């Protein structure tokens, strides 16, 4: 079932897991791996991360291009991140470094901007979105 339109609350979980485990955990908690559609939402995701940790490590969010390389989508919304969508990529990202980066994260060298990582990477944590 697609989340209905509404205000998103974000909660970060400091768990060292790969992207698919983060995605499933958010579903089991009644939410979805964080979708970010505005600068305000990006700020709320950053605040959720800072509430339990820091941006010095990577935190998975819900963007992926695992189906079609170069065409990122918010998996929890079933919505493509298009040219007119809000985006907050770090300079030079997404770059699919090594040909295996299909999942979006915040943190590490990118700070509050987004970077693509291999989905199998165990990161510092992940952020779930809950629609009210």
N, C-alpha and C positions, 0 to 999 in steps of 0.2 A: 504494500500500500504506500502510495506517495504521501510525504508529509504535506499537510495543507499549508497555505500561506499563513504567515503569522510571525510574531516576534520569536527570534531564536535565543535561547539561553545556552551558554557554552560551559562545559565542565571539562577540565583537563584531568587526565589520569596518568600518574607517574608509574607506568608499567613498561618494562623493557620488552616490547613485542614487535613482530613484523606487521605490515600494513593490513593484511587480511584478518589477522587475529584482532587488531584494533577495530576494524570494520564490523566484525561479528560481535565483538563486545558491546559496541555502541548499539547495535540492533537489539541485543539481549537486554540492554538497559532501557529500551524504549525510545531510542533516538537514532541518529545517524552520524557517521564520521563527518566532522565539521565541514559544512559548505559556507563559503564566505562570498557574499554578493555586494558588499559595500565597504567603504573605509571604516564606517562605524562598527560593522561586524568584525572586520579585521582587528580593530582595537579591542573589542570584547574578547576575541580569541586570545590575543596577547595578554590581556588581563587575567584570563582563566589560567593560562600557563604560569604567569608570575605568581598566582595564588598558591601554586603547589611546587614550583620549581623556578627555573630560569631559562632564558632563551640561549644559553651557552651550548645547549644540546639540541638535537633535532626532535621535533614533535610532528607526528603525522596528522594531516588534515585529509578531507575526503575527495581530493581531486586525483584523477587518474587518466592516463591514455593507454591503458593496457590492452584495449580492444583495437584501436586504430592509432598508430604512432603519430604523435603531433596534434591529436585532437582531444584535448583534455575535457573531462566532464566531471560534474559533481555527482558522485555515485549515489549519494543519498537522496538527491533530487531528480535523478535521471535527466539532468539538464547539461547541455554542452556549454563550455566556457568559450564564448564566441568573441569575435573582434570587438563587439560592442559591450561585452560583459565587463564588470569590475575585475581587474587583475592587479596583483601586487607582487609580480615576479622580481627576484633579485636581478641585477644587471647580468646579461648573458644567459639567463635561465628562461624557460627550461631548456636544457642542452642535451639531454639523453646521453650523458657522458658514459663511454664504454658500451653504448648501445643497449643498456639495460635499466635505465631510469624511467619508471612509469608511474610513480606515486609521489604526490606532493607533500611537502613538509614546511614547517616554519622553524626558525631558530638556527643555531650554530652560526656559521659565518654569514648567513643571510639575515640574521636578526629577525625582525617582524615581517620580513619579506618571504616569498615562497621560493622553494628550490625543488627540483625533482630528484628522487633517490630511487635505488632499487627497492622494490616492494618487500623483499626478503630481509632488508636491514632491520636489526633490532635497534630502535631509537629510544630516546629518553622517556617518551610517552606519546600520548595522542589526545585529541580533543573531540568530544562528542557534542552534537547540537541537539537540542530538544525544542520542538516547536510548540508554542503556546497558542 
